[in-house]
Amino acid sequence: MKKHLMKIFLIVFCAAFVLSATVVVFAKEKPGEDEEDMYILGINNFNDSMEFTAKVHADIVEWAEKYGFKTIYAEASMEPEKVKANLDTFALQGVDAIFEFNWLTDVTAKFVRENPDIVVVTGDYIVDGAYYFGANNYIAALVLGRYLAEVVKERWDGRVDAMVFAACYQCGELLIDRMDGIIAGFKETYPDFPEDMVFRFENNNPTGQQTPTTKQIVTDFYTAHPDMTHIVVGTNNDEGGLGALSAVETMGKEDNFFIVSHGGDTPFQEKARAGKGDVWIGSVAYMPERYGEFMIPWLKDILDGKDVPRELSPEHFVLTAENLDQHYPEN
């Protein structure tokens, strides 16, 4: 009898153990509450084909993971229909925040008005109702213009025959500030530089072709003004700077041009290391590889309901062939 009772006890005990183990296993497989509480960030990028925007994307994802965000990614290549579709899809997916990086003010503004519960951060362009992260375009341009004046004074004895600006003027007010600030910074040293010697050209038509378009702009300008010997070319990014440098080298006019740009990214860095810094004299640094590092802690504070500024920008400096290794060691 005792043996029979012992067998029953062992069977019940083993069954209870198995059931308890099964419960533990299923509990581990069930999604945890922490995952349900994660903030969801939609990233609507221009695309990853452009190095600057690819670096921004990668760094945001890295720092989002560090801060416990889930990310959803899409690209729109500045196509209005794609921008709208991506933003609407993010809303349906229940995102808490969106980083929008396509610079189409009207499309984004409409989405912001219709989705007041979603925190929208616009990258490098301003939209009413959205938060702003990115360059302080005017300050960056001022810094670049001041540096340009120093080099012109030192190497050209203050002479400039013309400034040729090739930029995405259709991208809106901030991109205009990004170029006009160069003039303002330059005029702090040369206040009498005439406005009619500043020539402005749209270089983002078609979209994504800024390098060949800028090359054509610079080539055509010099062909039309062959007597000019001191020409400054300014571009709103390093892709435009590449086009300007290609034009100057193709024409064999390295002694007649200075190029300045915005970005301080790999195109400029590679050319500076290749000895082109005498022509492409500087690019103001925007540090795309650190966008996530700067933005994500701030975004988390916004979502946590903390009182933070609605705009955030990194500190800008001019990257040159001389200080390149200080900021970006080659290895």
C-alpha positions, 0 to 999 in steps of 0.5 A: 500500500505504501509503495502504491501511494509513493508511486502516485505521489511521484507521478503527481509531483513529476506532472506538477514539475512538468507543468510548472516548467511549461509555464516558465517556457511559455512566459519567456516566449511571450512578448514582454511588457518592456517591448510593448512600452518601447517608443516607435520611431519612423525614419522617412529618409531621402535615401541611402544612395547619398552618403550624407543621408545614409550616415544620418540613417545609420547613426539614428538607428544605432542610437535609437537602439541604445535608448530602447526605441524600435525603428521603422524605415522608409525612403522617398527620394524627395518625391511628394507622393512617396513622402505622403505615403510613407508618413501615412503608413507610419501613422497607421503603424502607430509610431510615436515619432517620425524623423522626416528628411525629404525637405518638402515643406508643404507635404510634411506640414499637411501631415503635421496638422492632421496628426497632432499626436505624433511628434514629427522632427524635420531634418534640416528644414522647418515646418510649423508644428514640427520639432527641428533637428539639424544644421543652424544653416545661417550660422553655419554659412556665416562661419563659412563666409568668415573663413572664405574672407580670410583665405581671399585676403591671404591668397587673393589680396581681397579680390573676388570677381564673382561668387557663383552659388549652386544650390537647392533653392527650391528646398526652401528658406533654410537652404536659402539661408545656407547660401546667403549666410556665406555672403553675410559672413564674407561682408563682415570683412568686405562690406562693399562687395557688390550684390550684383556679382553674386550669381545664384543657380538651382542645382537640384533639378533633376533631384539627386544630380547635383554633382553633374548639374553643378559641374555644368553650371560652373563650366557654363559660367566660366565660358560666359565670363572668360576674363574673370580670374578670381571666382568663388563657387559655393554649394549647399553640399559636398556633392555640389562641391564635387561637381564644381571641382570637376569643372575647374579641373576639366577646364584647367583653371585651378588658379582661378577658383575657390570652392566652399561647401556645406557638409564636411563629409567624405567627398570633401575629406577624400579630395582634401587628402588628395591635395585638392585643398588649395581649390576646394578650400573648406566645407563647414562640418555638419557631422551626419555620422553623429545625428543620432547621438545628438538627436535621440536623447533629445527626442526621448526627452520630448516623448517623456514630456520633458521641457526641452527646446523645439530646435536643436543644432550641432556646433559648426566649424569649417573643415579644411585640409589643415585641420582634417586629421584633427577632427577625422583621423585617417585611420 
